[in-house]
Amino acid sequence: MTLSRIWSGFIIVAITVACVKCFFFGETEILSWMVIGKADDPTNLTKVDGIIQTCWTAVELCIKLIGILALFMGFMSIAERAGGIRLLSRIVGPFFSKLFPEIPKGHPSMGHMIMNFSANLLGLDNAATPFGLKAMESLQELNPSKDTASNSQLMFLCLHAAGLSLIPVSVIAIRASQNASDPTDVFIPCLIVTFVGTMAAMTIVSIKQKINLFQPVIIGWIASISILIAVMVVYITTLNADGIKSFSGLLSNGLILLVFLLIVLGGLYKKIDVFDAFIDGAKNGFETAVKIIPYLVGMLVAISMLRTSGTFDVVILGIKNAFAFFGADTRFVEALPTALIRPLSGGAARGMMVDTMTAYGADSFASKLSGIFQGAADTTFYVIAVYFGSVSIKNTRYAVGAMLLADLVGVCTAIGLAYLFFG
């Protein structure tokens, strides 16, 4: 019901703002923009599509997902038959059994979740989505109420949406392309923000589900992960932009190939029909991709209407005027478009970041803060639509509120870090 009200609110607000602009401010073209989009303009870096084009985009995105989902779910099927997922579940079981008390010991969903978190950590979006959808499918098997999100699904999705990521490669690459003097200067703030956001998401959901986070196992795992991240941060800070890009590519792509190799070798060792297992999993990936099309179309259309109507411009202007009225520093407001649209669309947020760098310079405070926003968290509403849609969850309970609250913590942390690191 919460998601239904938010979706309805997006559409109502977007149309209301567009009508006010059209009939009171003479911007008659805005209604056409909302339906058919803006005309191509090479200088318009934040160009948005209209409703019709957005529908096509959603379907095209799902078509592209079919191949990715088929590939990774095929390999996941081999790993499951060979017992690899259960082995991984037993390894992470002591930690996950505390965060996910409703999941039986050794259940495959634990292995699927750790694969998803690992892919996110390395910035492997193409791998993270199939692993995450498989995790949701496994958790749905344990869900007593099939149309209502379970506690375990809520915890998993909030942690996933927090987007703990080690290296914001795309942000660094874009900053380098815009001739920033030090493209990697946002690396540490991005990592800190995603870590704080993840801890915030974990804390918020744990309070709601009455989970005690001060258990030795949880503290030990978090401390171990923190130390591992710190060691890698120390090493990465010694590299330049090209070195970071090379290291990230070697680490992430090398691990993917290693996982594929280990899965196939494990399947052969267990003497299972690896190709038959792959095909069964790939079929499941195809069905999942088709299933999420309606959810994706609905969410992307509502987001497109918000952007095209100029609603974000109205919100940004209001925030800037409010802080200016109290005499506060308003430099951070120039980067807020990226933060506001990040939960709605990763591609649109990327466009906002580029637009900020073009307007204020790649080395400006606003551009650096915009880069931190882009490198932090995931696209909240996309995650909700796709992941819950894949298992036909209608009642998302407090998922939206918990994710947005964690996003807010991340935004505030990002602003504070930007002033700390960049003045």
C-alpha positions in Angstrom: 0.0 0.0 0.0 2.9 2.4 0.8 4.4 1.9 -2.7 1.0 2.4 -4.3 0.5 5.7 -2.5 4.0 6.9 -3.4 3.5 5.9 -7.1 0.2 7.7 -7.2 1.7 10.7 -5.5 4.5 10.9 -8.2 2.0 11.0 -11.0 -0.4 13.5 -9.3 2.4 15.9 -8.3 4.1 15.7 -11.7 0.9 16.5 -13.6 -0.1 19.2 -11.2 3.3 20.9 -11.5 3.2 20.6 -15.3 -0.3 22.1 -15.4 0.7 25.1 -13.2 3.7 25.7 -15.4 1.6 25.4 -18.6 -1.4 27.5 -17.6 0.1 30.0 -15.2 3.7 30.5 -16.5 3.1 30.0 -20.2 5.3 26.9 -20.6 2.9 25.3 -23.0 5.4 22.8 -24.4 5.8 21.0 -21.1 2.8 18.8 -21.6 4.2 17.6 -24.9 7.5 16.9 -23.2 5.8 14.7 -20.6 4.2 12.5 -23.3 6.7 12.4 -26.2 9.9 13.8 -24.5 12.1 16.7 -25.4 13.6 17.2 -28.8 17.2 16.0 -29.3 19.6 18.7 -28.1 23.3 17.9 -27.8 23.7 20.6 -25.2 21.0 19.1 -23.0 22.9 16.7 -20.9 19.9 15.9 -18.7 17.6 15.2 -21.5 14.7 13.0 -20.5 12.3 10.8 -22.4 8.6 11.2 -22.4 6.1 8.6 -21.3 6.1 6.6 -24.6 9.8 6.5 -24.9 10.2 5.5 -21.3 7.9 2.5 -21.8 10.1 1.4 -24.7 13.2 1.9 -22.5 11.8 -0.2 -19.7 11.1 -3.1 -22.1 14.5 -2.7 -23.8 16.2 -2.8 -20.3 14.3 -6.0 -19.5 15.4 -7.6 -22.8 19.0 -6.8 -22.0 18.5 -8.3 -18.5 17.3 -11.6 -20.1 20.7 -12.5 -21.2 22.4 -11.5 -18.0 19.9 -13.2 -15.8 20.0 -16.4 -17.9 23.8 -16.5 -17.7 24.2 -16.0 -14.0 21.2 -17.9 -12.9 22.4 -20.8 -15.1 25.7 -20.9 -13.2 23.8 -20.5 -9.9 21.8 -23.6 -10.8 25.0 -25.6 -11.3 26.4 -24.3 -8.0 23.2 -25.3 -6.2 23.1 -28.8 -7.6 26.8 -29.2 -6.8 26.2 -28.1 -3.2 28.3 -24.9 -3.5 25.6 -22.6 -2.4 24.9 -24.6 0.7 28.6 -24.6 1.5 28.7 -20.8 1.3 25.6 -20.7 3.4 27.3 -22.7 6.2 30.3 -20.3 6.1 28.2 -17.2 6.5 25.6 -18.9 8.7 26.9 -17.8 12.1 26.6 -14.1 11.0 23.5 -14.2 8.9 21.6 -16.4 11.5 21.7 -13.3 13.8 20.5 -10.8 11.2 18.1 -13.2 9.6 16.7 -15.3 12.5 13.8 -16.7 10.5 16.1 -18.4 7.9 16.9 -22.1 8.7 20.5 -23.0 9.2 22.3 -23.7 5.9 19.4 -22.5 3.7 20.6 -21.6 0.1 19.3 -18.0 0.4 22.2 -17.2 2.7 24.7 -18.1 -0.1 22.7 -16.2 -2.7 22.7 -13.1 -0.4 26.4 -13.2 0.2 27.0 -13.5 -3.6 24.8 -10.4 -4.1 26.6 -8.4 -1.4 30.0 -9.4 -2.8 29.0 -8.4 -6.3 27.8 -5.0 -5.0 31.0 -4.5 -3.1 33.0 -4.9 -6.3 30.7 -2.8 -8.3 29.5 -5.7 -10.5 25.9 -4.5 -11.2 25.4 -7.1 -13.9 26.1 -9.9 -11.4 24.5 -8.3 -8.4 21.0 -8.2 -9.9 20.8 -11.9 -10.8 22.2 -12.9 -7.4 19.8 -10.6 -5.7 16.8 -11.8 -7.6 17.8 -15.4 -6.8 18.1 -14.5 -3.2 14.6 -13.0 -3.2 13.3 -16.1 -4.8 14.9 -18.3 -2.2 13.5 -16.1 0.6 10.1 -16.2 -0.9 10.1 -20.0 -0.4 10.2 -19.4 3.3 7.7 -16.6 3.2 4.4 -17.7 4.9 2.4 -14.8 3.3 3.4 -14.8 -0.4 2.0 -11.3 -1.2 3.6 -9.6 1.8 7.3 -8.9 2.3 8.8 -11.1 5.1 11.3 -9.8 7.7 14.2 -11.5 5.9 13.3 -10.0 2.6 13.0 -6.5 4.1 16.4 -6.8 5.8 18.1 -8.2 2.6 16.6 -5.6 0.3 17.4 -2.6 2.6 21.0 -3.8 2.9 21.2 -4.3 -0.8 19.8 -0.8 -1.6 22.3 0.8 0.8 24.8 -0.2 -1.9 28.1 -0.8 0.0 30.7 -0.5 -2.8 34.4 -0.5 -2.6 35.4 1.5 -5.7 33.1 4.0 -7.5 34.7 3.3 -10.9 32.1 5.0 -13.1 32.2 8.2 -11.0 36.0 8.3 -11.2 35.9 7.6 -15.0 33.4 10.4 -15.5 35.4 12.9 -13.4 38.5 11.9 -15.4 36.7 12.5 -18.7 35.7 16.0 -17.4 39.4 16.8 -16.8 39.2 16.9 -13.0 42.6 17.6 -11.4 42.2 14.6 -9.2 39.5 12.2 -10.4 40.0 9.9 -7.4 39.5 12.5 -4.7 35.9 11.3 -4.1 36.9 7.7 -3.6 37.2 7.7 0.2 34.1 9.8 0.9 32.1 7.5 -1.4 33.2 4.4 0.5 32.5 6.0 3.9 29.0 7.1 2.8 28.1 3.6 1.5 29.4 2.0 4.7 27.5 4.5 6.9 24.4 4.0 4.7 24.6 0.2 5.1 25.1 0.4 8.8 22.1 2.8 9.0 19.9 0.4 7.0 21.0 -2.5 9.2 20.2 -0.5 12.4 16.9 0.8 11.2 15.6 -2.6 10.2 17.0 -4.3 13.3 15.2 -1.8 15.5 12.0 -2.5 13.7 12.5 -6.3 13.9 13.9 -6.1 17.5 17.2 -7.7 16.5 20.1 -7.1 18.9 23.1 -5.9 16.9 25.4 -6.0 20.0 26.0 -9.7 19.7 29.7 -10.9 19.5 29.2 -12.6 16.2 27.7 -9.5 14.5 30.3 -7.2 16.0 33.1 -9.6 15.0 31.9 -9.9 11.4 31.4 -6.1 11.0 34.8 -5.5 12.5 36.5 -8.0 10.2 34.8 -6.5 7.1 35.8 -3.0 8.2 39.4 -4.1 8.6 39.4 -5.7 5.2 38.0 -2.6 3.6 40.5 -0.4 5.4 43.4 -2.4 4.2 42.2 -2.2 0.6 41.6 1.5 1.0 45.1 2.0 2.1 46.4 0.2 -1.0 44.0 1.9 -3.4 45.0 5.4 -2.1 48.5 4.7 -3.4 47.2 4.3 -7.0 46.3 7.0 -9.5 43.0 7.0 -11.5 44.3 4.7 -14.2 45.7 2.4 -11.5 42.4 2.2 -9.7 40.6 1.5 -12.9 43.0 -1.3 -13.8 43.0 -2.8 -10.3 39.1 -2.7 -10.2 38.8 -4.4 -13.5 41.4 -7.1 -12.6 39.8 -7.7 -9.3 36.1 -7.8 -10.3 36.4 -9.5 -13.7 39.0 -11.9 -12.4 36.7 -12.9 -9.5 33.8 -13.5 -11.9 35.8 -15.8 -14.1 37.2 -17.5 -11.0 33.7 -18.1 -9.7 32.6 -19.5 -13.1 35.6 -21.9 -13.1 35.0 -23.1 -9.5 31.3 -23.7 -10.2 32.0 -25.8 -13.3 34.8 -27.7 -11.6 32.6 -28.3 -8.6 29.8 -29.6 -10.8 32.2 -32.0 -12.6 33.6 -33.2 -9.3 30.0 -33.9 -8.0 29.3 -35.7 -11.4 26.2 -33.7 -12.2 25.0 -32.8 -15.7 26.4 -29.2 -15.7 24.9 -28.2 -19.0 21.5 -29.4 -18.1 21.7 -27.6 -14.8 22.8 -24.4 -16.6 19.8 -24.6 -19.0 17.3 -25.1 -16.1 18.7 -22.0 -14.4 18.8 -20.0 -17.6 15.1 -20.7 -18.2 14.3 -19.3 -14.8 16.3 -16.2 -15.6 14.3 -15.7 -18.7 11.0 -16.0 -16.8 12.1 -13.6 -14.1 13.1 -10.9 -16.7 9.7 -11.1 -18.3 7.9 -11.0 -15.0 9.4 -7.7 -13.9 8.4 -5.8 -17.1 5.1 -4.4 -15.8 6.6 -3.3 -12.5 9.5 -1.6 -14.3 7.3 0.2 -16.8 5.1 1.5 -14.0 7.9 2.9 -11.9 10.0 4.3 -14.7 7.0 6.1 -16.2 6.2 7.8 -12.9 9.8 8.8 -12.5 10.0 10.2 -16.0 6.9 12.4 -15.4 8.5 13.8 -12.2 11.6 14.7 -14.1 10.0 16.1 -17.2 7.5 18.2 -15.3 10.2 20.2 -13.6 9.2 19.0 -10.1 12.8 18.6 -9.1 13.6 22.2 -10.1 10.8 23.4 -7.8 12.1 21.4 -4.9 15.7 22.5 -5.3 14.7 26.1 -5.5 12.7 25.8 -2.4 15.5 24.2 -0.4 18.0 26.8 -1.6 15.8 29.7 -0.6 15.1 28.1 2.8 18.8 27.7 3.6 19.6 31.2 2.2 16.9 32.7 4.4 18.8 31.4 7.5 22.1 32.6 6.2 23.5 29.1 5.7 26.1 28.0 3.1 24.1 26.9 0.1 26.9 25.5 -2.0 25.7 21.9 -1.3 22.3 22.7 -2.9 23.9 22.9 -6.3 24.7 19.2 -6.0 21.3 18.1 -4.6 19.6 17.3 -8.0 21.9 14.2 -8.1 21.0 13.2 -4.6 17.2 13.7 -5.2 17.1 11.7 -8.4 19.6 9.0 -7.3 16.9 6.9 -5.5 14.7 7.1 -8.7 17.1 6.6 -11.6 20.9 5.8 -11.7 21.2 7.0 -15.3 19.4 10.2 -14.6 21.5 10.8 -11.6 24.6 10.3 -13.7 23.3 12.9 -16.2 22.7 15.3 -13.3 26.3 14.8 -12.1 27.7 15.5 -15.6 25.5 18.6 -15.8 26.8 19.8 -12.4 30.4 19.4 -13.6 29.7 21.2 -16.8 28.0 24.1 -15.1 30.3 24.6 -12.1 33.6 22.9 -13.2 34.9 19.4 -12.4 36.9 20.6 -9.4 34.1 22.7 -7.8 32.6 21.8 -4.4 29.3 21.1 -6.0 30.8 18.7 -8.6 32.7 16.7 -6.0 29.7 16.4 -3.7 27.6 15.4 -6.7 30.1 12.6 -7.4 29.8 11.4 -3.8 26.0 11.3 -4.2 26.3 9.3 -7.4 28.7 6.8 -5.9 26.6 6.2 -2.8 23.5 4.0 -2.4 21.4 2.3 -5.1 18.3 3.3 -7.0 15.8 2.7 -4.3 12.6 2.7 -6.3 14.1 0.6 -9.1 15.2 -2.0 -6.5 11.8 -2.1 -4.9 9.9 -2.4 -8.2 12.2 -5.1 -9.7 13.0 -7.2 -6.6 9.5 -7.3 -5.1 8.0 -7.5 -8.5 10.1 -10.6 -9.3 8.3 -12.6 -6.5 4.9 -10.8 -6.8 5.1 -9.0 -3.5 2.3 -6.4 -3.2 2.6 -5.3 0.5 6.1 -4.0 0.9 5.4 -3.0 4.5 8.0 -0.5 5.8 10.6 -1.1 3.0 10.3 2.3 1.4 10.4 4.2 4.6 13.5 2.3 5.9 15.4 2.7 2.6 14.6 6.4 2.2 15.6 7.0 5.8 18.9 5.2 5.2 19.3 7.3 2.0 18.8 10.5 4.1 21.5 9.4 6.5 23.8 8.9 3.5 23.0 12.3 2.0 23.7 14.0 5.3 26.9 12.1 5.7 28.0 12.9 2.2 27.4 16.7 2.7 29.4 16.5 6.0 32.3 14.6 4.4 32.3 17.0 1.4 32.8 20.0 3.8 35.4 18.0 5.7 37.4 16.9 2.7 36.9 19.8 0.3 36.0 22.7 2.5 
